[in-house]
Each structure stands twice: as C-alpha cells, then as structure tokens.
C-alpha cells in the first residue's frame, strides 16, 4: 500500500536574496596570509609531520586527500583550500551535501548560513528558490553528462550556467540507448522529467556567479582536482525543492564515492586528512579502504604506509598508538578516532579549530 507523502509542489518558496544570512564571504573569508591562533605543542608537532609527509607524497605521486565538514566552508576557508589545490598539496577534496550548498551560495550571492531556529518556526528553513532549483538542476544535468555530484555543481559555477537539451534530443537518446546503454537512457529520462516538469527551454541557461573567486568547487573543476560529495537523502535543504530528483542524486553521488575510493586506493605512501567530519569522513573511508585492500591483495600488495590526520574540537586524552581505550574511558566514544585507528597505517589526532589547523599546515607547506 502506498503511504501518503508530502507534496513539495505545494510549498511556498522565496527568493534567496530575501534570506537573512549570518556569513558574508567578502567580509568573513580567511585570507591565505592570516595567522593561525595559538596551537598546542603536540598539534604543532603533528602539523610539521603532516607537512613533511604531504611533500613526500606529492613528490611520489601518492594521494593527498582532504575530507572536511561543512563548517570548513562556512567558516570562510575556501581561499585556503583553493591555495592547497592550486599548489598541488592536496589531490582530492571530499565533503558532505551541506558543504556543497554553502560553497555554491557563497559563489552565487556572496553570503550563506541562515537562522535555522527562526526559519523553521516560520516554515521557511530551506525554502529558497535559487538554491533548490539551480543545485538540483546542475546535478540532474551533470549526471546525464556523466559527472559526479561536486563536479556538476563546480561546472555550473565555473561556466556561469549550463546547457539544457531539448525534449526531442532527450527522447531520441532514451530510445537509442534503451537496449545498449540503459544507464545512460535512465539518466536522460531523469533530465527529461525535470525539463518537462519545469518547462525548461532548450539552450543556454545563464546563472551568474558574482563571487566565483571564492568558489572551491569551481576551482577544483577548473584545476581538474576531484571534489566529491557524499550526501544523505533528506539531510540538506535542496531536498525541499521539487527540482530535487533522487535518482540523479544517487547516480552522481555513487560516481563520487567510487572516485573517492579510487583515490584511497592510491594512499599507500600518502596522507589522509579528516577535518571536522565526525560521520561522513570515517564512514566512507572505511568502506573505500576495504575495497582498495581487496584489490591490492589480489595484486599481492597491501596498503600500510599511510598517515591519517584527524582534526576536531573535542579533547582526547588517549594515546591512540596504544590501541583503543576501554569502554569506561570517554575517549572510547570518540567514534571517528576509533574508526580511523582501525584503518592501519599511522593515525594522529589533533584538537584544533579547522581554521587554525589549515592555516598552520599551509604555512608549513609554503615556508618549511
């Protein structure tokens, strides 16, 4: 029996410009020349070790992966992350769905971060037309073109818009590929559904991004650095908008997961940074490393020489090199540390703000 579902088409949406935001990227961004605030001596030691290993990994062509939570973007750190990929220190970026949204909103209008408490009470949280419409359309169109989630949004920003195929073109592709390439036929059908639902006209759809210089996804797309998104259905405000299409989300996010797993397969001799991501980063990493080990073992190899750096604000008083703490120790419930400690290689935990850690790391890499 089909259970009733809420009708997103009945929702009232407002223009994004009408939203009162808390973070303005021109005012609040962190320049690459900013100084980190005081860090502990253990943190400084880990940063020095990390920088040396990143240099070695870059010289050897090994993976240097940075996975981060949305606050890294919301805290205005995109200039620092852009510098890290421009100079080749980081070879893969990964974030969650909220990180994608904040980065796009900054590039599009220069501000982000709404008042959740007040807007939920008004029934307005997430009901913003441009964010829901353009990000979802970028993903549906990108999935049709074989792009991943982050890559699709990066292309939208970098190109200041996207191309909409005609109904006839999409129908032709569906019929031509139904037997020989059903996945591509399905992707074309996903896009066709939204083209027809919203009566999109074929041709160029211009979407100006006035603050593109702050767009991390655009920079990654421009530099051909993988920027993958690892969302969960219903976690992000784009699921509120009727342009949202679950099949396209899944198609693009699956490509991103497999791209992430490929980078993890290149991690022997490399570095993995998990900055402010207590759930997404450890969960995708453990599955990816297991797949990578599976393939490596078939080749008679094993991934062991990797350094994992975990950064978060929570205090940890346990020496993780000694294994896991007992269950009566509060550190046992720092789940992300426990997960990463099981992943082989070497793990270091740093109690620090993402701003200070990333600025200090960049400074050490640029001026060893």
Secondary structure, 3 states (H helix, E strand, C coil): CCCCCCCHHHCCCECHHHCCEEEEHHHHCCCCCCCCCCCCHHHHHHHHHHHHHHHHHHHHCCCEEEEECHHHHHCCCHHHHHHHHHCCCCCEEEECHHHHHHHHHHHHHCEEEECHHHHHHCCCCCCEHHHHHHHHHHHHHHHHCCCCHHHHHHHHHHCCEEEECCHHHHHHHHHHHCCCCHHHHHHHHHHHHHHHHCCCCCEEEECCCCCHHHCHHHHHHHHCCEEEECCCCCCCHHHHCCCCCHHHHHHHHHHHHHHHHHHHCCCCCCEEEEECCCCHHHHHHHHHHHHHHHHHHHCCCCCCCCEEEEEECCCCCCCHHHCCCCCCCHHHHCHHHHHHHCCCCEEEEEECCHHHHHHHHHHHHHCC
